[in-house]
Amino acid sequence: MSYSDYAFGKPLSEIDPEVERLIRYEEERQNRKIIMIPSESICPSPVLEALGSAFNNIYAEGYPPGMMTEESDDEICEYNFQLTRYRRYSDKRFYKGCEYANFLETLARRRAAALFATERNPADNIYVNIQPLSGAAANNSVYDAFVSPGDVVMGMSLMHGGHLTHGSEFNRSGKNYTIVSYEADPKTEKLNYDTIMDLAIEHRPRMIIAGYTSYPWAPDWAKFREICDKAGAVLLADVSHPAGLIVAGVYPNPVDYADVITFTTHKTLFGPRGAVIMTANREHAAKIEQAVFPGEQGGPHVNKFAAISVALKIAKSGEFNNTQRAIVENARYLGDVLQKNGLKLAYGGTDTHIVLIDLCSIKTKSGYPLKGEIAVRILDIAGIVTNKNTIPGDTVTAEASGVRLGTPWVTQRGITKEGIEELGSIIADVLKNISPFSYIGITGDLPRGKIDLEALEKAKTRVENLAGRLFSEIK
């Protein structure tokens, strides 16, 4: 048998039944469970189709022709003209055979710019790089473009909602730069811009990062711009989480304020796993291009260009915007339901897609505190997938006292207001029925928890019934 007959002539189930089986198991898990992780969403089938296209097979180190990237959408799509020019002048790639990749990358750039355009900064003023392979790679490229090793960088404390790339001691951002962290105000549980201003004036950071993974309130971009201007800092808006909300107009757009913007293309954008860097400054754009390639990475994933393009086209639709609005409404309502059921919200609420439960507010029968890891393990057994998260007051990540919830996935599956009420009730019942305890392990005191079997089985049945009423064609 030839290689082509073997590799191309058989379905996955014959070539590798174990992987095919795992894919089916995962599809079943995603349909059966209620997924509440804010950074996860369902990637539409047209996006997945583009992701698995023939563009997966090619290399495209470098960038499209400069002339092409500055032309109108109509001019870009004049294929005969563009291909004739390509044959004459080529492009800025290190590989040939990228003529259609050039169309694809340029198309994705234009679509991203159009979605984030404002009256002050129309699409033609916005420079976009869609090559970063992840949000971390995008942020690392921004560091490389604007900050030197040892420079001061300000970002939100990881304990209060910042990201690993905003200064974690275990991340290269924390190892290579001098990190100064700002936090939520202990009284209001929100950002105090006067305090952040004082911190910036004192430390004079080269860059200030605004954007969060678990802080549930939208920032005031104008105030951050003022702070950066006073401190002489570059403003990086990391909007990886709320990018889709921005497109729909339910979260403030940073384009008119930030020097540079980064975001991932999954999460609320519902696209493939990738990232984008954006700026309205031509000089910044040149630095970013060099920082991404050849600075941070080599060949980009051209198949992701295709998938990102499709996701961005979907994001232009009214249906997408309606879903984003529903995501925010569902998060607010979920917060209300949880509070009605006796739980406390960290940060006092939300105006985004994220809700955080403060487990310290739960009075357990044993008197032992309920920790995030135990809470999310038992919720997962009940059929609700969440993650533990640090909240203000925590000092050790492993002992996080919060549960982070997000509404993108359930909103995509069509959850109703009544469904949110049921979901919040189930979460509250499970958490309040956990009896935490601990025992001495090899590494010290190990937090654990147990729940009455009847209460757990009741929760599992309620989750199964709720999931059964939701859209369930995840593939």
C-alpha positions as CSV (number, residue, x, y, z in Angstrom):
1,M,0.0,0.0,0.0
2,S,1.3,3.5,-0.9
3,Y,1.6,6.2,1.7
4,S,-1.1,8.2,-0.1
5,D,-3.5,5.3,0.0
6,Y,-2.7,4.8,3.7
7,A,-2.7,8.4,5.0
8,F,-5.3,10.0,2.7
9,G,-7.6,7.1,1.8
10,K,-8.8,6.2,5.3
11,P,-10.9,8.0,7.9
12,L,-9.6,9.0,11.3
13,S,-11.5,6.1,12.9
14,E,-9.4,3.6,10.9
15,I,-6.1,5.5,11.1
16,D,-6.2,6.3,14.8
17,P,-9.3,5.0,16.6
18,E,-8.0,6.0,20.0
19,V,-7.8,9.7,19.0
20,E,-11.1,9.5,17.2
21,R,-12.7,8.0,20.4
22,L,-11.2,10.8,22.5
23,I,-12.7,13.4,20.2
24,R,-16.1,11.8,20.5
25,Y,-15.7,11.7,24.3
26,E,-14.8,15.4,24.4
27,E,-17.8,16.3,22.2
28,E,-20.1,14.4,24.6
29,R,-18.5,16.1,27.6
30,Q,-19.1,19.5,26.2
31,N,-22.7,18.8,25.3
32,R,-23.4,17.1,28.7
33,K,-21.8,19.6,31.0
34,I,-22.5,23.2,31.6
35,I,-19.3,25.1,31.0
36,M,-18.8,28.3,32.9
37,I,-15.1,29.1,32.3
38,P,-15.0,32.7,31.1
39,S,-12.1,32.1,28.7
40,E,-13.8,29.3,26.9
41,S,-16.5,29.5,24.1
42,I,-17.8,27.4,21.3
43,C,-16.0,27.8,18.0
44,P,-18.6,27.8,15.1
45,S,-18.3,25.0,12.5
46,P,-17.5,27.4,9.6
47,V,-14.5,28.7,11.6
48,L,-13.4,25.1,12.3
49,E,-13.8,24.2,8.6
50,A,-11.4,27.1,7.7
51,L,-9.0,26.0,10.5
52,G,-8.7,22.6,8.9
53,S,-8.2,23.9,5.4
54,A,-5.3,23.4,2.9
55,F,-3.7,26.6,4.4
56,N,-2.5,24.4,7.2
57,N,0.1,23.0,4.8
58,I,2.2,26.1,4.0
59,Y,4.8,28.3,5.6
60,A,4.6,32.1,5.3
61,E,7.4,33.7,7.3
62,G,7.2,37.4,6.8
63,Y,4.3,39.7,5.8
64,P,2.1,40.5,2.9
65,P,3.1,43.2,0.3
66,G,3.0,46.7,1.9
67,M,1.0,48.1,-1.0
68,M,-1.7,45.5,-0.6
69,T,-2.2,46.1,3.1
70,E,-3.0,49.8,2.5
71,E,-5.6,49.3,-0.2
72,S,-9.3,49.2,0.1
73,D,-11.3,45.9,0.5
74,D,-12.4,46.1,-3.1
75,E,-8.9,46.6,-4.4
76,I,-7.6,43.8,-2.2
77,C,-10.1,41.4,-3.8
78,E,-9.2,42.2,-7.4
79,Y,-7.5,38.9,-7.7
80,N,-6.2,39.2,-11.2
81,F,-4.6,42.6,-10.6
82,Q,-3.1,41.5,-7.3
83,L,-1.7,38.2,-8.7
84,T,-0.2,40.1,-11.6
85,R,1.5,42.5,-9.3
86,Y,2.6,39.6,-7.1
87,R,4.3,37.9,-10.0
88,R,6.1,41.1,-10.8
89,Y,7.1,42.4,-7.4
90,S,6.6,39.4,-5.1
91,D,6.2,40.1,-1.3
92,K,8.0,40.3,2.0
93,R,7.9,36.5,2.7
94,F,10.8,34.2,3.0
95,Y,8.9,31.5,1.1
96,K,7.3,31.5,-2.3
97,G,3.8,30.1,-2.8
98,C,2.2,32.6,-0.4
99,E,0.1,34.5,-2.9
100,Y,-3.2,33.4,-1.5
101,A,-1.9,33.6,2.1
102,N,-1.3,37.3,1.4
103,F,-5.0,37.8,0.5
104,L,-6.0,35.9,3.6
105,E,-3.8,37.8,6.1
106,T,-4.7,41.1,4.6
107,L,-8.4,40.3,4.7
108,A,-8.2,39.4,8.4
109,R,-6.3,42.6,9.2
110,R,-8.9,44.7,7.4
111,R,-11.8,43.0,9.1
112,A,-10.2,43.4,12.6
113,A,-9.6,47.1,11.9
114,A,-13.1,47.6,10.8
115,L,-14.6,46.0,13.9
116,F,-12.6,48.2,16.3
117,A,-12.7,51.4,14.2
118,T,-14.1,54.6,15.7
119,E,-15.0,58.0,14.4
120,R,-11.6,59.3,15.5
121,N,-9.7,56.3,14.3
122,P,-11.3,54.8,11.2
123,A,-10.2,51.4,9.9
124,D,-7.6,52.9,7.5
125,N,-5.8,54.4,10.6
126,I,-5.6,51.1,12.4
127,Y,-2.6,48.8,11.9
128,V,-3.2,45.1,12.7
129,N,-0.9,42.1,13.2
130,I,-2.7,38.8,13.3
131,Q,0.4,36.5,13.5
132,P,0.9,36.0,17.2
133,L,0.2,32.4,18.1
134,S,-1.3,33.2,21.5
135,G,-2.1,36.1,23.8
136,A,1.1,35.5,25.7
137,A,3.1,35.7,22.5
138,A,1.3,38.9,21.6
139,N,2.1,40.5,25.0
140,N,5.7,39.3,24.9
141,S,6.1,41.0,21.4
142,V,4.7,44.2,22.9
143,Y,7.3,44.1,25.7
144,D,10.0,43.5,23.1
145,A,8.8,46.4,21.0
146,F,8.4,49.0,23.8
147,V,10.3,48.0,26.9
148,S,13.9,47.2,27.7
149,P,15.0,44.6,30.3
150,G,15.0,46.1,33.7
151,D,12.5,48.8,32.9
152,V,9.5,49.4,35.2
153,V,6.2,47.9,34.0
154,M,2.9,48.4,35.9
155,G,0.0,46.0,35.7
156,M,-2.7,44.7,38.0
157,S,-1.7,42.3,40.7
158,L,-2.3,38.6,39.7
159,M,-4.1,38.1,43.0
160,H,-6.6,40.8,42.0
161,G,-7.1,39.9,38.3
162,G,-3.9,40.4,36.3
163,H,-2.5,37.9,33.8
164,L,0.7,35.9,34.1
165,T,2.2,38.1,31.4
166,H,1.5,41.2,33.4
167,G,4.3,40.5,35.8
168,S,4.2,37.0,37.4
169,E,7.5,36.1,39.0
170,F,7.3,32.7,37.1
171,N,6.8,34.4,33.8
172,R,9.5,36.1,31.7
173,S,7.6,39.4,32.2
174,G,8.4,39.1,36.0
175,K,11.9,37.9,35.4
176,N,13.0,40.4,32.8
177,Y,11.3,43.6,34.0
178,T,10.8,45.5,37.3
179,I,7.1,45.0,38.1
180,V,5.0,47.3,40.1
181,S,1.4,46.1,40.7
182,Y,-1.7,48.0,41.3
183,E,-4.8,46.5,43.1
184,A,-8.5,46.9,43.6
185,D,-9.3,49.3,46.4
186,P,-10.0,47.3,49.6
187,K,-13.0,49.4,50.5
188,T,-14.8,49.7,47.1
189,E,-13.3,46.5,45.5
190,K,-12.8,48.6,42.3
191,L,-9.9,50.4,40.7
192,N,-8.9,53.6,42.4
193,Y,-7.5,55.8,39.7
194,D,-6.0,58.3,42.1
195,T,-4.0,55.6,43.8
196,I,-2.9,54.2,40.4
197,M,-1.8,57.7,39.4
198,D,0.2,58.2,42.6
199,L,1.9,54.8,42.0
200,A,2.7,55.7,38.4
201,I,4.2,59.1,39.3
202,E,6.3,57.5,42.1
203,H,7.7,54.6,39.9
204,R,7.6,56.2,36.4
205,P,6.9,52.9,34.5
206,R,7.9,52.6,30.9
207,M,4.6,50.7,30.3
208,I,1.3,50.4,32.1
209,I,-1.0,47.4,31.3
210,A,-4.8,47.7,31.7
211,G,-6.8,44.5,31.1
212,Y,-7.7,41.6,33.3
213,T,-8.5,37.9,33.5
214,S,-10.8,38.0,36.6
215,Y,-11.4,41.6,37.6
216,P,-15.1,41.9,36.4
217,W,-15.4,45.7,35.8
218,A,-14.6,47.5,32.6
219,P,-11.7,50.1,33.0
220,D,-11.9,53.8,32.4
221,W,-9.6,54.1,29.3
222,A,-9.5,57.9,29.5
223,K,-8.2,57.8,33.1
224,F,-5.5,55.3,32.2
225,R,-4.5,57.5,29.2
226,E,-4.2,60.5,31.6
227,I,-2.1,58.4,34.0
228,C,0.2,57.3,31.2
229,D,0.6,60.8,29.9
230,K,1.6,62.1,33.3
231,A,4.0,59.2,33.9
232,G,5.4,59.1,30.4
233,A,4.3,55.5,29.9
234,V,3.1,53.4,27.0
235,L,-0.5,52.2,27.6
236,L,-1.1,48.5,26.7
237,A,-4.8,47.5,26.7
238,D,-4.9,43.8,27.0
239,V,-8.5,43.1,26.1
240,S,-8.2,39.3,25.5
241,H,-11.3,38.6,27.5
242,P,-13.7,41.3,26.4
243,A,-12.8,41.6,22.7
244,G,-16.1,40.3,21.6
245,L,-17.9,42.6,24.0
246,I,-16.0,45.6,22.6
247,V,-17.1,44.7,19.0
248,A,-20.7,44.6,20.1
249,G,-20.4,48.0,22.0
250,V,-21.1,46.6,25.5
251,Y,-17.6,47.2,26.7
252,P,-15.6,50.4,26.2
253,N,-13.3,50.5,23.1
254,P,-9.6,51.3,23.9
255,V,-8.6,52.2,20.4
256,D,-8.7,56.0,20.9
257,Y,-6.7,55.8,24.2
258,A,-4.2,52.9,24.1
259,D,-0.9,53.0,22.4
260,V,-1.2,49.4,21.6
261,I,-4.0,46.8,22.1
262,T,-3.7,43.0,22.3
263,F,-6.4,40.4,22.4
264,T,-7.0,36.7,21.7
265,T,-9.3,35.5,19.0
266,H,-11.1,32.8,21.0
267,K,-12.8,33.7,24.3
268,T,-15.6,36.2,23.5
269,L,-14.7,36.5,19.9
270,F,-15.6,32.8,19.4
271,G,-12.7,32.2,17.0
272,P,-9.7,29.9,16.8
273,R,-6.9,30.0,19.4
274,G,-4.8,33.0,18.2
275,A,-4.1,36.6,19.0
276,V,-4.0,40.1,17.5
277,I,-1.9,43.2,18.1
278,M,-3.4,46.5,17.1
279,T,-2.3,50.2,17.1
280,A,-3.3,53.5,15.5
281,N,0.3,54.7,15.4
282,R,2.4,53.9,12.2
283,E,5.7,54.0,14.1
284,H,4.4,51.7,16.7
285,A,3.2,49.3,14.0
286,A,6.7,49.0,12.5
287,K,8.1,48.1,15.9
288,I,5.4,45.5,16.5
289,E,6.0,43.9,13.1
290,Q,9.7,43.4,13.9
291,A,8.9,42.2,17.4
292,V,6.5,39.5,16.3
293,F,8.6,38.3,13.3
294,P,11.5,37.7,13.5
295,G,11.6,38.7,17.2
296,E,9.1,36.4,19.0
297,Q,8.3,33.7,16.5
298,G,9.0,32.2,13.0
299,G,6.3,30.9,10.7
300,P,2.7,31.9,11.5
301,H,-0.2,29.5,11.3
302,V,-1.7,30.4,8.0
303,N,-4.7,28.2,8.6
304,K,-5.5,30.4,11.6
305,F,-5.6,33.4,9.3
306,A,-8.4,31.7,7.5
307,A,-10.3,30.8,10.7
308,I,-9.8,34.3,12.2
309,S,-11.1,35.9,9.0
310,V,-14.3,33.8,9.2
311,A,-14.7,34.5,12.9
312,L,-14.3,38.3,12.3
313,K,-16.9,38.2,9.5
314,I,-19.3,36.4,11.9
315,A,-18.5,39.1,14.5
316,K,-19.8,41.8,12.1
317,S,-23.3,40.3,12.3
318,G,-26.3,41.4,14.3
319,E,-26.6,37.9,15.7
320,F,-23.1,38.1,17.1
321,N,-23.8,41.5,18.7
322,N,-27.1,40.2,20.2
323,T,-25.2,37.3,21.7
324,Q,-22.6,39.6,23.3
325,R,-25.3,41.7,24.9
326,A,-26.9,38.6,26.2
327,I,-23.6,37.4,27.7
328,V,-23.3,40.6,29.8
329,E,-27.0,40.5,30.8
330,N,-26.7,36.9,31.8
331,A,-23.6,37.6,33.9
332,R,-25.3,40.4,35.7
333,Y,-28.4,38.3,36.3
334,L,-26.4,35.3,37.4
335,G,-24.7,37.6,40.0
336,D,-28.1,38.7,41.3
337,V,-29.3,35.1,41.5
338,L,-26.2,34.0,43.4
339,Q,-26.6,36.8,45.9
340,K,-30.3,36.0,46.3
341,N,-29.2,32.5,47.2
342,G,-26.9,33.8,50.0
343,L,-23.5,34.0,48.2
344,K,-21.2,37.0,48.2
345,L,-19.7,38.2,45.0
346,A,-16.0,39.3,44.9
347,Y,-15.7,42.9,43.7
348,G,-19.4,43.5,44.4
349,G,-20.8,42.5,41.0
350,T,-20.0,42.7,37.3
351,D,-20.6,44.7,34.1
352,T,-18.8,42.1,31.9
353,H,-19.0,38.4,31.3
354,I,-17.3,37.4,34.5
355,V,-18.7,36.7,38.0
356,L,-16.6,35.7,41.0
357,I,-17.9,34.0,44.1
358,D,-16.2,34.8,47.4
359,L,-16.2,31.5,49.2
360,C,-15.1,33.1,52.4
361,S,-18.7,34.2,52.8
362,I,-19.9,30.6,53.2
363,K,-20.3,29.5,56.8
364,T,-19.5,25.8,56.7
365,K,-20.8,23.3,59.2
366,S,-17.3,22.2,60.1
367,G,-16.0,25.7,60.5
368,Y,-13.2,24.9,58.1
369,P,-12.9,27.4,55.2
370,L,-14.0,26.2,51.8
371,K,-11.3,26.7,49.2
372,G,-11.6,27.2,45.5
373,E,-10.0,24.0,44.4
374,I,-12.3,21.8,46.4
375,A,-15.4,23.9,45.3
376,V,-14.6,23.6,41.6
377,R,-13.8,19.8,41.8
378,I,-17.2,19.1,43.4
379,L,-19.0,21.4,41.0
380,D,-17.4,19.6,38.1
381,I,-18.6,16.2,39.5
382,A,-22.1,17.8,39.5
383,G,-21.7,18.8,35.9
384,I,-20.8,22.5,36.1
385,V,-17.3,23.3,34.9
386,T,-15.6,26.3,36.5
387,N,-12.2,27.3,37.8
388,K,-10.8,28.4,41.1
389,N,-9.4,32.0,41.2
390,T,-7.7,34.3,43.7
391,I,-9.6,37.2,45.0
392,P,-8.5,40.2,47.1
393,G,-7.3,38.9,50.4
394,D,-5.7,35.8,49.1
395,T,-1.9,35.4,49.4
396,V,-1.3,32.0,47.9
397,T,-2.6,31.0,44.5
398,A,-3.0,27.3,45.4
399,E,-5.3,28.4,48.3
400,A,-7.5,30.6,46.2
401,S,-10.8,31.6,47.8
402,G,-12.8,32.4,44.7
403,V,-14.7,30.6,42.0
404,R,-14.6,32.3,38.6
405,L,-17.7,32.0,36.4
406,G,-18.3,33.2,32.9
407,T,-21.4,33.3,30.7
408,P,-20.1,33.1,27.0
409,W,-20.6,29.3,26.6
410,V,-24.0,29.0,28.1
411,T,-25.2,32.1,26.3
412,Q,-24.1,30.5,23.0
413,R,-26.1,27.5,23.9
414,G,-29.2,29.6,24.3
415,I,-29.7,29.7,28.0
416,T,-32.8,31.6,29.1
417,K,-33.4,33.8,32.2
418,E,-35.1,30.9,33.8
419,G,-32.1,28.7,33.0
420,I,-29.8,31.3,34.7
421,E,-32.0,31.2,37.8
422,E,-31.8,27.4,37.9
423,L,-28.1,27.4,37.3
424,G,-27.4,29.9,40.0
425,S,-29.6,27.9,42.4
426,I,-27.7,24.7,41.6
427,I,-24.3,26.4,42.2
428,A,-25.4,27.9,45.5
429,D,-26.9,24.6,46.7
430,V,-23.7,22.6,45.9
431,L,-21.4,25.1,47.5
432,K,-23.4,25.4,50.7
433,N,-23.6,21.6,51.0
434,I,-19.9,21.1,50.9
435,S,-18.2,20.1,54.2
436,P,-14.6,21.2,54.0
437,F,-11.9,19.5,56.1
438,S,-8.1,18.9,55.9
439,Y,-5.5,16.3,56.6
440,I,-1.8,16.3,56.9
441,G,-0.1,15.2,53.7
442,I,3.5,15.0,52.5
443,T,3.5,18.8,51.7
444,G,1.6,19.9,54.8
445,D,-2.1,20.6,55.5
446,L,-4.2,19.6,52.5
447,P,-7.7,21.1,52.1
448,R,-10.4,18.6,51.1
449,G,-14.2,18.6,51.1
450,K,-17.1,16.2,50.9
451,I,-20.8,16.5,50.0
452,D,-23.8,14.5,51.0
453,L,-24.5,11.9,48.2
454,E,-28.2,12.8,48.0
455,A,-27.4,16.5,47.5
456,L,-24.8,15.7,44.9
457,E,-27.2,13.4,42.9
458,K,-29.9,15.9,43.0
459,A,-27.6,18.6,41.6
460,K,-26.4,16.2,38.9
461,T,-30.0,15.5,37.8
462,R,-30.8,19.2,37.8
463,V,-27.7,19.9,35.6
464,E,-28.6,17.1,33.3
465,N,-32.1,18.5,32.8
466,L,-30.8,22.0,32.3
467,A,-28.1,20.9,29.8
468,G,-30.8,18.9,27.9
469,R,-32.7,22.1,27.2
470,L,-29.7,23.9,25.7
471,F,-28.3,23.8,22.1
472,S,-26.2,20.6,21.9
473,E,-24.6,20.3,18.5
474,I,-21.0,20.9,19.6
475,K,-18.6,19.2,17.2
